[in-house]
């Protein structure tokens, strides 16, 4: 009974994965290249995991089906990477670049499948080629993680809530990581772990998509038209000026427990909008921006004040501790506050 339940749960996840891939390839609106990437990603994942499910419960599975399942794994990494890139950077030339990756990987895997078919070279595929495919998948996972680092950092700091599209992408990414780990650690756990991870991912994504009030906000970030971008650039410049006034003239940076919500409330904009503004216009995070203001203030105090200790100056500038003050100061000036004071007292 337990084996039947496990097979039903895993196979149903594969079936739902195929349905989800068809939804994004054919029905998802509005049409965008990210839908195609996601649809293909779910399709190749379904093929790869489907092979695992049926092979786990039937050791006499056709060699052709096994080879198709293994080779589909080659495409998982590229379509994961280009899906994430097409969503996070909708204005980039993603549509033209993904083809080069497929033109290199596609013919290579077809060549290996013809010259060294799985039926006649099982040891080659199991001991070497499968490991190379997992390595290729892992490399794309790493580059995908680099793209997602700002979102992961925002989620870790908890200074503002994540957008629904960011939650969606993070689940797809970490779901892929779990599936990859399931196959990578199969010798130490169970071969079916990857399939179970995929089923859990599919069920969660279906629920997230079903209960989302705005399906479009889940699918992709809409690229801005030129006139809209021009208007937004002007608004961004005005907000940057207001931000500078709030931080410098009102000296908000001196608050040790300052959060992005405090500043956003002063500017009368949502926290996530302020975070995007700082990231896109200033190419830095909110904590780094605040530390820059604090370090500049501390530099002035060091030069003009001979009474306060360096630790007192750090506290006056808004740093919670001496270590935080020294770390931020050295990061910006490549020297400690004491060295800076010494160099300016010569």
Secondary structure, DSSP 4 states (H G I P E B T S, - for coil): -HHHHHHHHHHHHHHHHHHHHHIIIII-SS--HHHHHHHHHHHHHHHHHHHHHHHHH-TT--HHHHHHHHHHTHHHHHHHHHHHHHHHTTTS-HHHHHHHHHHHHHHHHHHHHHHT-TTT-HHHIIIIIHHHHHHHHHHHHHHHHHHHHHHHHHHHHTSSPPPHHHHHHHHHHHHHHHHHHHHHTTTTS-TTHHHHHHHHHHHHHHHHHHH-S-HHHHH-PPPPPHHHHHHHHHHHHHHHHHHHHHHHTS-GGG-TT--HHHHHHHHTS-HHHHHHHHHHHHSS-HHHHHHHHHHHHHHHHHHH-SSS-HHHHHHHHT-SSHHHHHHHHHHHHSS-HHHHHHHH--
